Amino acid sequence: MLSTLSRKMLMCLTGLFLSFFLLIHFLGNLQLFLPQEQAHLQFNSYSHFLSGNILIKIVSYVLYASIILHALDGLIITLKNKKSGANYQSDQRGRASKWYSRNMGILGTILLIFLVIHFQNFWYVYKFGKPPLDENGNKDLYILVITVFKEWWYVIIYVISMIALCYHLIHGIYSAVRTLGLFHPKFVKWFKTVGIAYSIIISVGFALMPIYIFFTYR
């Protein structure tokens, strides 16, 4: 049975891996902002390269495992803290904790629900469903993305989830720094600033993608 410290370390490492994956996923999806014809060609070429690369497949398994472990670990920590009457990741230094620090369980639940919807709409349909095909008979992920992002309800869910992601990342990165023992008065402000900037850029960038497509491809 894992100790509290071991669980925090597992939460930290899986969270950092997922944060790094978000950056890679974000950079790849920036192709959606290209002119339509160029975006169509490049995005599909990118998706075909990823689906046929053995290294990417291995990384994807690590990704799935990290999501499951991170979610389960977060659930266990949240339930234990509620049982003991403590706030999730409460600040032991006496500072007033932020509302998102006290509600990481709720933010995490929102993100988990979003991931289920997101995987069903994209990953499941692309892998096991009947995705649209291009003129050569290949799976057309770009058209699938455009089709989903043209649905107003999905855009709203996506944007709300990215707001939750932003706060989740801000707290998570800050907590990871402390868990790894990097919390130092000389560097804490720098880490905090970088963490906030990263969280905002990633979350706003992702949120703009469905908004851009919804209003551009109407």
C-alpha positions as CSV (number, residue, x, y, z in Angstrom):
1,M,0.0,0.0,0.0
2,L,1.4,3.4,-1.0
3,S,2.2,6.0,1.6
4,T,0.9,9.5,1.5
5,L,4.3,10.7,0.3
6,S,4.4,8.0,-2.4
7,R,1.0,9.0,-3.6
8,K,2.0,12.6,-3.8
9,M,5.1,11.7,-5.8
10,L,3.0,9.5,-8.2
11,M,0.6,12.4,-8.6
12,C,3.5,14.7,-9.3
13,L,5.3,12.5,-11.9
14,T,2.1,11.6,-13.8
15,G,0.9,15.2,-13.7
16,L,4.2,16.5,-15.1
17,F,4.1,13.9,-17.8
18,L,0.6,14.8,-18.7
19,S,1.6,18.5,-18.7
20,F,4.4,17.8,-21.1
21,F,2.1,15.8,-23.3
22,L,-0.4,18.7,-23.4
23,L,2.4,20.9,-24.8
24,I,3.2,18.4,-27.6
25,H,-0.5,18.0,-28.3
26,F,-1.0,21.7,-28.3
27,L,1.9,22.3,-30.8
28,G,0.5,19.7,-33.2
29,N,-3.0,21.1,-33.0
30,L,-1.8,24.6,-33.9
31,Q,-2.0,23.4,-37.5
32,L,-5.7,23.9,-37.2
33,F,-5.2,27.7,-37.4
34,L,-3.5,27.4,-40.9
35,P,-5.5,28.2,-44.0
36,Q,-8.1,25.6,-44.6
37,E,-6.5,23.6,-47.5
38,Q,-3.1,23.7,-45.9
39,A,-4.5,22.8,-42.5
40,H,-6.3,19.8,-44.1
41,L,-3.2,18.4,-45.7
42,Q,-0.8,19.0,-42.8
43,F,-3.1,17.9,-40.0
44,N,-3.9,14.6,-41.7
45,S,-0.3,14.0,-42.6
46,Y,0.6,14.7,-38.9
47,S,-2.1,12.3,-37.7
48,H,-1.1,9.5,-40.1
49,F,2.5,9.9,-39.0
50,L,1.5,9.6,-35.3
51,S,-0.8,6.6,-35.9
52,G,1.9,4.6,-37.7
53,N,4.9,5.4,-35.5
54,I,5.8,2.6,-33.0
55,L,7.4,5.0,-30.6
56,I,4.3,7.1,-30.5
57,K,2.2,4.0,-29.8
58,I,4.4,3.2,-26.8
59,V,4.1,6.8,-25.5
60,S,0.3,6.6,-26.0
61,Y,0.2,3.6,-23.6
62,V,2.2,5.5,-21.1
63,L,-0.3,8.4,-21.6
64,Y,-3.3,6.2,-20.9
65,A,-1.7,4.7,-17.8
66,S,-0.7,8.1,-16.6
67,I,-4.3,9.4,-17.0
68,I,-5.8,6.5,-15.1
69,L,-3.1,6.6,-12.3
70,H,-3.4,10.4,-11.9
71,A,-7.2,10.2,-11.7
72,L,-7.3,7.3,-9.3
73,D,-4.5,8.8,-7.1
74,G,-6.3,12.1,-7.1
75,L,-9.6,10.4,-6.1
76,I,-7.9,8.5,-3.2
77,I,-6.1,11.6,-1.9
78,T,-9.3,13.7,-2.1
79,L,-11.4,11.1,-0.3
80,K,-8.7,10.6,2.4
81,N,-8.4,14.3,3.0
82,K,-12.2,14.7,3.2
83,K,-12.3,11.8,5.7
84,S,-9.7,13.5,7.8
85,G,-11.3,16.9,7.5
86,A,-8.3,18.4,5.6
87,N,-8.5,20.4,2.4
88,Y,-6.9,18.8,-0.7
89,Q,-3.2,19.8,-0.8
90,S,-3.9,22.3,2.0
91,D,-1.1,24.8,2.6
92,Q,0.8,23.9,5.7
93,R,2.7,27.2,5.7
94,G,-0.3,29.0,7.1
95,R,-1.1,30.9,3.9
96,A,-4.7,31.2,2.8
97,S,-5.3,28.6,0.1
98,K,-6.9,29.5,-3.2
99,W,-10.3,28.3,-4.0
100,Y,-9.0,26.1,-6.8
101,S,-6.5,24.5,-4.4
102,R,-9.4,23.5,-2.2
103,N,-11.5,22.2,-5.1
104,M,-9.0,20.2,-7.1
105,G,-11.2,17.2,-6.8
106,I,-14.1,19.1,-8.6
107,L,-11.7,20.4,-11.2
108,G,-10.3,17.0,-11.8
109,T,-13.7,15.5,-12.1
110,I,-14.7,18.0,-14.8
111,L,-11.5,17.2,-16.7
112,L,-12.1,13.5,-16.4
113,I,-15.7,13.8,-17.8
114,F,-14.2,16.0,-20.6
115,L,-11.6,13.3,-21.4
116,V,-14.3,10.6,-21.6
117,I,-16.2,12.8,-24.1
118,H,-13.1,13.9,-25.9
119,F,-11.8,10.3,-26.3
120,Q,-15.2,9.1,-27.5
121,N,-15.6,11.8,-30.1
122,F,-12.1,11.6,-31.5
123,W,-9.9,8.6,-30.4
124,Y,-12.7,6.0,-30.3
125,V,-14.3,7.1,-33.6
126,Y,-10.9,7.4,-35.3
127,K,-9.7,4.0,-34.1
128,F,-12.9,1.9,-34.0
129,G,-15.7,3.9,-35.5
130,K,-16.5,5.1,-39.0
131,P,-14.5,8.4,-39.4
132,P,-14.8,10.4,-42.7
133,L,-12.4,9.3,-45.4
134,D,-10.3,11.5,-47.8
135,E,-10.2,11.1,-51.6
136,N,-7.6,8.4,-51.2
137,G,-9.7,6.4,-48.8
138,N,-7.6,7.2,-45.8
139,K,-9.1,8.3,-42.4
140,D,-9.7,12.0,-42.4
141,L,-9.1,13.2,-38.9
142,Y,-9.2,16.9,-39.9
143,I,-12.8,16.6,-41.2
144,L,-13.7,14.7,-38.0
145,V,-12.3,17.5,-35.9
146,I,-14.1,20.2,-37.9
147,T,-17.4,18.3,-37.7
148,V,-17.2,18.0,-33.9
149,F,-16.0,21.5,-33.4
150,K,-19.0,22.9,-35.4
151,E,-21.3,21.7,-32.6
152,W,-22.1,24.6,-30.3
153,W,-22.6,22.3,-27.2
154,Y,-19.2,20.7,-27.6
155,V,-17.5,24.1,-28.0
156,I,-19.1,25.2,-24.6
157,I,-18.0,22.0,-22.9
158,Y,-14.5,22.4,-24.3
159,V,-14.1,26.0,-23.2
160,I,-15.4,25.2,-19.7
161,S,-13.1,22.3,-19.5
162,M,-10.1,24.4,-20.5
163,I,-10.9,26.9,-17.7
164,A,-10.9,24.0,-15.3
165,L,-7.6,22.8,-16.9
166,C,-6.0,26.2,-16.4
167,Y,-6.7,26.3,-12.6
168,H,-5.8,22.6,-12.3
169,L,-2.4,23.2,-14.0
170,I,-1.7,26.3,-12.0
171,H,-2.1,24.5,-8.7
172,G,-0.6,21.2,-10.0
173,I,2.6,22.7,-11.3
174,Y,3.1,24.7,-8.1
175,S,2.4,21.5,-6.0
176,A,4.8,19.5,-8.1
177,V,7.6,22.0,-7.5
178,R,7.1,21.6,-3.8
179,T,6.8,17.8,-3.9
180,L,10.1,17.6,-5.8
181,G,11.8,19.7,-3.2
182,L,12.4,22.7,-5.5
183,F,10.5,25.1,-3.2
184,H,13.0,27.8,-2.4
185,P,12.4,31.5,-1.6
186,K,14.9,32.5,-4.4
187,F,13.1,30.6,-7.1
188,V,9.5,30.1,-5.9
189,K,8.2,33.3,-7.6
190,W,9.9,32.4,-10.8
191,F,8.5,28.8,-10.8
192,K,5.0,30.2,-9.9
193,T,5.2,32.8,-12.7
194,V,6.3,30.3,-15.3
195,G,3.7,27.8,-14.1
196,I,0.9,30.4,-14.4
197,A,2.1,31.5,-17.8
198,Y,2.3,28.0,-19.1
199,S,-1.2,27.1,-17.7
200,I,-2.8,30.2,-19.3
201,I,-1.1,29.8,-22.7
202,I,-1.9,26.1,-23.0
203,S,-5.6,26.5,-21.8
204,V,-6.4,29.6,-23.8
205,G,-4.7,28.2,-26.9
206,F,-6.7,24.9,-26.7
207,A,-10.0,26.9,-26.0
208,L,-9.5,29.1,-29.0
209,M,-9.3,26.1,-31.4
210,P,-13.0,25.0,-31.3
211,I,-14.0,28.7,-31.1
212,Y,-12.0,29.5,-34.2
213,I,-13.4,26.5,-36.1
214,F,-17.0,27.1,-35.0
215,F,-17.0,30.7,-36.3
216,T,-14.8,30.1,-39.3
217,Y,-16.5,27.0,-40.8
218,R,-20.1,27.9,-40.3
